[in-house]
Amino acid sequence: MAQSLLSVLRMDVSLYSAAAAMNATERWQDLVADNLSAASIPGARQQAISFSAVQAGLMSATPGSASNSFVIPSASAMTNFSQGEPKATGNSLDMMLEGPGFFAVQLPDGSKAYTRNGEFKLNAQGQLTTRQGYPVVSDGGVLTFDPNNSAPISISPDGDVSQGTDIKGKISVTEFGNTQALTMASGGFFRADSPLAQPRAATATSVRQGFVEASNTTPMQAMTSLITSMRMFESNQKVMTMQSDRMSKSIVELSGTA
C-alpha cells in the first residue's frame, strides 16, 4: 500500500513538471509570435528564451534515493542585441547605427525612449521624427530643418547633421552598460527605466546615412522556432494525459473500488 502511495506521489510530481514545461513552451510561443510581428520592423530585436531547472519542492524519499527534492522547468526571456543586416534605401533621412548604440526619441509625455530603427521622416514643422511621429533627439534638442531650403541633408559618421552649409546639430546616440536592463516597449522601442541600464554617450557607434538596419530575426527563424515549441508543448501535453490516467487508475486501486 505504501509503495503504491509513493507511486501516486511521483506521478503527481510528473504532472507538475509537465504542466511547468507546457507553461514554459507557451511563453516561448508568445515570444516567437512577437518575433514574427517584428521581423519587418527595421532595427527590431529578437526575443530569445532560456530554459532552466528550478527546485520546486520535496517528495517522500524512496529506498536508495540520494535526494528527495524535485525540479521543474522554467523559462526566462532575454533580448538578442546582435547587429542586423544593412539595407540601402537611398533616403537621406534614413540612418543606420553600426555598433551598440541607440537613437534617442522624445515620447509624448516628455520622457525618452530608445530605438535602432532609423527610418525617419520630417513632420509639418520640419522636425525629424520616427514613423510614429516621435521627435528624434539631438545634442541641442529636437532636430529641425528648413522646409524652404532645398539644399541636401548630410549626416556624418559621427552624427553631425547639416542642411547644405547650415549645421543643424548632432544626432543623440546612446550606449548602455547593460542592455539587458532595458525595458522593451512596442514598436521596437526600449526604455531605460532601471539604473542598471547605465546609459552613456556613444563612443563605439557610427551613423550610416541612406541605410536602415534590418531586424535581427527573420520569418524563417521564427517559424522554425514556432514549430519546435509547438511539438514540445504537444509532447508535454501527452505526458500530462498519460500521468493523469495512471493516477486515476492508482487511486481507484488504492480505494478498492475497482
C-alpha positions in Angstrom: 0.0 0.0 0.0 2.8 2.4 1.0 4.7 1.7 -2.2 1.5 2.3 -4.3 1.0 5.7 -2.5 4.6 6.7 -3.3 3.9 5.9 -6.9 0.9 8.2 -6.9 3.0 11.0 -5.4 5.7 10.5 -8.0 3.0 10.8 -10.7 1.8 14.0 -9.1 5.3 15.4 -9.5 5.4 14.3 -13.1 2.1 16.2 -13.6 3.6 19.4 -12.1 6.7 19.0 -14.3 4.8 18.5 -17.5 2.5 21.5 -16.6 5.5 23.7 -15.9 7.1 22.6 -19.2 3.8 23.4 -21.1 3.8 26.9 -19.4 7.4 27.4 -20.5 6.8 26.4 -24.1 3.7 28.6 -24.2 5.9 31.5 -23.1 8.2 30.6 -25.9 5.4 30.6 -28.5 4.4 34.1 -27.3 8.0 35.3 -27.9 8.1 33.7 -31.3 4.8 35.4 -32.2 6.4 38.7 -31.2 9.5 38.0 -33.3 7.3 37.2 -36.3 5.4 40.5 -36.0 8.7 42.4 -35.6 10.6 40.7 -38.4 9.7 43.6 -40.9 10.5 46.4 -38.5 13.9 48.0 -39.1 16.2 47.6 -36.1 13.8 45.3 -34.2 15.5 43.0 -31.8 14.8 39.2 -31.4 13.4 37.9 -28.2 15.2 34.7 -27.2 14.3 32.2 -24.5 16.4 30.4 -21.9 15.3 27.2 -20.1 16.5 26.2 -16.6 15.6 23.8 -13.9 14.2 25.2 -10.7 13.8 23.3 -7.4 10.1 23.2 -6.7 9.8 21.1 -3.5 10.3 17.9 -1.7 8.7 14.5 -2.0 8.9 11.4 0.1 12.2 9.6 -0.3 12.4 6.2 -1.9 14.8 3.4 -0.8 18.3 4.0 -2.2 17.4 7.6 -3.3 20.2 10.2 -2.7 17.8 13.2 -2.8 14.1 13.7 -2.3 13.9 17.1 -4.0 12.4 17.6 -7.4 12.8 20.3 -10.1 10.6 21.8 -12.7 11.5 23.6 -16.0 11.3 27.4 -16.0 11.7 29.8 -18.9 13.1 33.3 -19.0 13.2 35.8 -21.8 16.1 37.9 -23.0 16.8 40.2 -25.9 19.3 39.5 -28.6 21.0 42.8 -29.4 23.2 41.5 -32.2 23.6 43.7 -35.3 21.1 43.3 -38.1 22.0 43.4 -41.8 22.3 46.8 -43.6 19.6 47.7 -46.1 20.2 50.5 -48.5 17.2 52.9 -49.0 18.7 55.9 -50.8 16.7 58.1 -48.5 18.8 60.9 -47.0 16.7 60.8 -43.8 17.3 57.1 -43.1 20.1 56.2 -40.8 21.7 53.0 -39.6 23.8 52.6 -36.5 26.9 50.5 -36.7 27.8 49.5 -33.2 25.9 49.0 -29.9 24.2 52.5 -29.7 20.6 53.6 -29.9 18.8 56.6 -31.3 17.0 58.7 -28.6 13.5 59.9 -29.3 11.1 62.0 -27.3 7.8 60.4 -26.3 4.5 62.4 -25.9 4.9 62.5 -22.1 8.3 64.2 -22.5 10.3 61.1 -21.5 12.9 59.4 -23.7 12.8 56.1 -25.5 15.5 54.4 -27.5 15.4 52.6 -30.8 17.6 51.0 -33.5 15.0 51.9 -36.2 16.5 54.8 -38.2 13.6 55.1 -40.7 12.9 58.8 -40.1 10.8 61.5 -41.8 10.0 65.2 -41.5 6.8 66.4 -39.9 4.9 69.5 -40.9 7.1 71.6 -38.7 10.3 70.3 -40.3 11.2 68.2 -37.3 12.9 64.9 -37.8 10.7 62.2 -36.3 10.1 58.5 -36.2 7.3 56.9 -38.3 5.2 57.1 -35.2 5.8 60.9 -35.0 8.2 60.9 -32.1 10.9 63.6 -32.4 14.5 62.5 -32.8 16.7 64.0 -30.1 20.0 65.8 -30.9 22.6 67.4 -28.6 20.6 70.6 -28.9 17.1 69.3 -28.6 14.8 68.2 -31.5 16.4 68.4 -35.0 14.5 70.9 -37.2 15.1 71.5 -40.9 14.1 74.5 -43.1 11.4 73.3 -45.5 12.2 76.2 -47.8 15.8 75.2 -48.1 16.3 72.8 -51.0 20.0 72.0 -50.0 20.7 68.4 -49.4 20.7 66.9 -45.9 24.0 65.4 -44.9 24.8 63.2 -41.9 28.4 62.3 -40.9 29.5 59.0 -39.3 29.8 61.0 -36.1 26.2 62.0 -36.3 26.7 65.7 -37.3 23.7 66.9 -39.3 23.7 69.7 -41.8 21.4 71.1 -44.5 23.7 72.5 -47.1 26.1 74.7 -45.2 23.7 75.1 -42.3 24.7 73.0 -39.3 21.6 71.6 -37.6 23.1 69.7 -34.7 24.3 66.2 -33.8 22.2 63.1 -33.5 22.0 61.9 -30.0 23.3 58.3 -29.9 23.3 56.5 -26.5 25.1 53.3 -25.5 24.3 51.2 -22.4 26.5 49.4 -19.9 23.8 46.7 -19.5 21.4 46.4 -22.5 19.5 43.5 -20.8 18.3 46.0 -18.2 16.4 47.9 -20.9 12.6 47.5 -20.9 11.1 46.6 -24.2 8.2 48.6 -25.4 6.0 48.2 -28.5 7.1 49.3 -32.0 10.8 48.4 -31.5 11.4 50.9 -28.7 13.2 50.5 -25.4 13.1 52.4 -22.1 15.9 52.8 -19.7 13.8 52.9 -16.5 16.3 50.8 -14.5 19.5 52.4 -13.2 21.2 49.1 -14.1 20.9 50.1 -17.8 23.8 52.6 -17.3 23.2 55.0 -20.2 26.2 56.9 -21.6 27.2 58.9 -24.7 28.2 56.7 -27.6 31.9 56.0 -28.2 31.7 52.9 -30.3 28.9 53.6 -32.6 28.8 55.4 -36.0 25.9 56.6 -38.2 25.4 55.5 -41.8 23.2 57.7 -43.9 20.9 56.3 -46.5 20.6 52.9 -44.8 18.4 51.2 -42.3 19.2 48.1 -40.2 17.1 45.1 -40.8 15.6 43.2 -37.9 18.0 40.6 -36.5 15.3 38.0 -36.7 13.7 36.5 -39.8 10.3 34.9 -40.5 12.1 31.6 -41.4 13.9 31.5 -38.0 10.7 32.4 -36.2 8.6 29.8 -38.0 11.2 27.1 -37.2 11.1 28.0 -33.5 7.3 28.1 -33.6 7.2 24.5 -34.9 9.7 23.3 -32.4 7.9 24.9 -29.5 4.5 23.5 -30.6 6.0 20.0 -30.7 7.4 20.4 -27.2 4.0 21.6 -26.0 2.2 18.7 -27.5 4.7 16.2 -26.1 4.3 17.5 -22.5 0.5 17.6 -23.0 0.6 13.8 -23.8 2.7 13.2 -20.7 0.1 15.1 -18.6 -2.7 13.0 -20.1 -0.8 9.7 -19.6 0.1 10.5 -15.9 -3.4 11.7 -15.2 -4.9 8.4 -16.4 -2.3 6.4 -14.4 -3.1 8.5 -11.3 -6.8 7.9 -11.7 -6.2 4.2 -12.1 -3.9 4.0 -9.0 -6.4 6.0 -6.8 -9.2 3.6 -7.8 -7.0 0.6 -7.0 -6.0 2.1 -3.6 -9.6 2.8 -2.7 -10.5 -0.8 -3.5 -13.4 0.3 -5.7 -12.1 -1.2 -8.9 
